[in-house]
Structures are given as structure tokens and as C-alpha cells.
Amino acid sequence: MVERNPLTVDYYKRYQEIIEEYNRGKDEVVIKETFRKLIELVNSYSEEADTYREGLTDEQKP
């Protein structure tokens, strides 16, 4: 998908940052925050993938 949509590289970088942050500190607060960020990332990626599949241009996106 990275080849078809370069924006996925940004998602991959954000994912890597979240994982690195998780690996630095593993207390309960960090774990909860990590999962919150991962859920947010997945939701954001899903929305972007939907608009990509629909073939919407940047101007047409909500």
C-alpha cells in the first residue's frame, strides 16, 4: 500500500514512534496511553484508506 499511497509512510513513522515510546516506559499509564494512541492511529488510517479507496481528491475529502 505504501507504493500506491505515500501517506502510509507517515502512518508507519507514527506507529514506530508510539512503539518506541512504549518500549521506553512500561508503567500502567504509559501502556494505557500507548493503546489510546494506537487506536487513534488505526481510526485515522481507516478513514484515510476509505477516502483513498473511494478515489476522493483532497478537495473532496470531508
N, C-alpha and C positions, 0 to 999 in steps of 0.2 A: 504494500500500500504506500510505502514511502516513495517509491518510484513514481507512482501516479499522483500523489498528493504530498508535496514537500512540507506541508504544515504538520504532518505526522512526526517529523523530526523534532519539532517543538514539544510535542506531547511526550516523546521519548526522553528528551532532556529533562522535562519537568518530572517525569516518572523517576529518572535516575537521581535527581535532587532529593525527592521525597524518600527514596530508599536509603540514600547516603545519610540523610538526617536521622532516619530511623536507626541506622546502624551505630550512630554516634551516641545515642542515649536511649536506653531501653526501659525507662520507668513507665509507669502506667499512663501518665499524662502524655508522654511522647508517643506511646503506642496508640492511644485514642486519637491524638492529633494526626498521626500518620494515616490511620484508616479514614478519618474525615477527609483528608486531602486526597487520598486515593479515590474515594467515592466521588468527590468533586471533579477530579480529573477524568474519571470514566464517564460521568454525566456530560461533561463538556465535550469530550471526544465523541460520544454518541451523537450529540447534537450536530457537531461539525460533520460527522460521517453521513448523517441523514441529509444535510443540505448538499453535500458533495454528490451523494447518490442521486438526488433529485435534479442535479445539474444547475443549481441556482448560482447566479453570479453574486459578487459581493454586494451589489446594489439591490438585489432581490432578496437577500437574506433579511430575516426579521430583526 
